[in-house]
């Protein structure tokens, strides 16, 4: 892993994270802030954006809270305007915002289907396109948060699996399209991660955490901090020859084919 700076400096990278208000997004913001990077925190919830921005500043880094819907094309453009006015550029984009959609397909409404695609897929497209449109020179990195369910199927998750598998393909397409422009595009495919998001699903009876742990070869859930370390590494100069890849980190879930 890349070493952290001893003290944050104003010369750090400019990093924009979507869905940064909790869980993995919050961990991403903390991880880059500890290395001295400047954090643009994009969130749908105003209080969450402000809260994470305060935490980033407490770590000694600069923060800019941004509020909006990742599927709102005009708001995405204006958010980039705000970041560039503040710091002049964006070096790292982490497309993290996403929602779950666990429902039998026969009960899946067109509205729920569309909203899942809007957040999980269209948001990635809009943010990635905006970065590329504004990229002038030097290197930039996009890291997309996919899911192991972009690689393997699960029942009653049609919209989620479809949207995440689409993001995996988008990652590859954009990587080869923009490689000559100095933009690397990679992704991570997490398994089940300990986050408030997963805890809420468990509380609603939509997932069984004990069964998940038993099914996972490592017999545990992943942590948001582990995913943050992985994203930080993928965004570092040490992976400069890596693009178009989606790295799975799931405790062995997708490798396990035994009954």
LINTA-V799198 format. One record per residue. N is the residue number from 1. D_LAST is the distance of its C-alpha to the last C-alpha in Angstrom with 2 decimals. Layout:
((N;D_LAST) (N;D_LAST))
This chain:
((1;34.87) (2;38.32) (3;40.71) (4;42.10) (5;45.81) (6;47.75) (7;49.32) (8;48.64) (9;51.25) (10;52.48) (11;51.76) (12;47.97) (13;45.90) (14;45.79) (15;42.27) (16;41.37) (17;38.19) (18;37.22) (19;35.52) (20;36.86) (21;37.58) (22;34.49) (23;31.10) (24;30.38) (25;33.65) (26;35.65) (27;34.00) (28;34.84) (29;38.43) (30;38.76) (31;37.37) (32;39.77) (33;42.61) (34;42.33) (35;42.93) (36;46.07) (37;44.90) (38;46.40) (39;44.03) (40;44.33) (41;42.16) (42;41.38) (43;40.21) (44;40.60) (45;41.68) (46;45.10) (47;44.70) (48;41.38) (49;42.99) (50;45.98) (51;43.99) (52;41.89) (53;45.09) (54;46.81) (55;44.01) (56;44.30) (57;48.05) (58;47.64) (59;45.75) (60;48.87) (61;47.81) (62;49.21) (63;47.41) (64;48.01) (65;46.40) (66;45.82) (67;45.01) (68;43.78) (69;41.15) (70;39.27) (71;39.65) (72;43.43) (73;44.91) (74;48.30) (75;46.96) (76;44.79) (77;47.95) (78;50.04) (79;47.51) (80;47.83) (81;51.59) (82;51.48) (83;49.48) (84;51.74) (85;54.85) (86;53.66) (87;52.43) (88;53.23) (89;49.82) (90;46.03) (91;44.25) (92;40.63) (93;38.93) (94;35.59) (95;34.23) (96;32.15) (97;33.08) (98;30.36) (99;29.37) (100;26.26) (101;26.04) (102;23.38) (103;24.51) (104;23.60) (105;25.08) (106;27.55) (107;28.92) (108;29.09) (109;32.79) (110;34.46) (111;35.86) (112;32.54) (113;31.18) (114;34.32) (115;34.43) (116;30.90) (117;31.92) (118;35.28) (119;33.97) (120;30.84) (121;32.25) (122;36.00) (123;36.66) (124;35.18) (125;37.37) (126;40.50) (127;40.28) (128;39.43) (129;42.22) (130;44.66) (131;44.02) (132;44.56) (133;47.69) (134;49.21) (135;48.17) (136;51.39) (137;50.91) (138;48.92) (139;45.19) (140;42.83) (141;39.11) (142;36.74) (143;33.31) (144;31.11) (145;28.39) (146;25.63) (147;22.07) (148;18.55) (149;18.62) (150;21.24) (151;18.71) (152;15.52) (153;15.81) (154;15.46) (155;16.87) (156;20.33) (157;21.13) (158;22.93) (159;26.03) (160;24.37) (161;21.96) (162;24.90) (163;27.30) (164;25.24) (165;24.37) (166;28.10) (167;29.01) (168;26.99) (169;29.07) (170;32.21) (171;31.70) (172;31.85) (173;34.74) (174;36.84) (175;36.23) (176;37.77) (177;40.42) (178;41.69) (179;41.20) (180;44.86) (181;45.94) (182;44.40) (183;41.57) (184;38.12) (185;35.16) (186;31.69) (187;28.84) (188;26.10) (189;22.68) (190;21.81) (191;18.60) (192;19.17) (193;22.63) (194;24.74) (195;27.51) (196;29.71) (197;28.09) (198;24.61) (199;26.36) (200;28.19) (201;25.09) (202;23.74) (203;27.20) (204;27.19) (205;23.95) (206;22.31) (207;19.56) (208;18.14) (209;18.59) (210;17.06) (211;13.70) (212;14.11) (213;15.03) (214;12.12) (215;9.68) (216;12.14) (217;12.13) (218;15.85) (219;15.49) (220;18.33) (221;19.80) (222;22.01) (223;25.76) (224;28.30) (225;30.34) (226;27.68) (227;27.57) (228;31.37) (229;31.65) (230;29.50) (231;31.65) (232;34.79) (233;33.88) (234;33.14) (235;36.49) (236;38.37) (237;40.63) (238;38.34) (239;36.05) (240;39.04) (241;37.74) (242;34.41) (243;34.27) (244;32.02) (245;28.83) (246;26.05) (247;24.54) (248;21.10) (249;20.90) (250;17.71) (251;16.73) (252;14.07) (253;12.23) (254;12.73) (255;12.19) (256;8.63) (257;6.61) (258;3.79) (259;0.00))
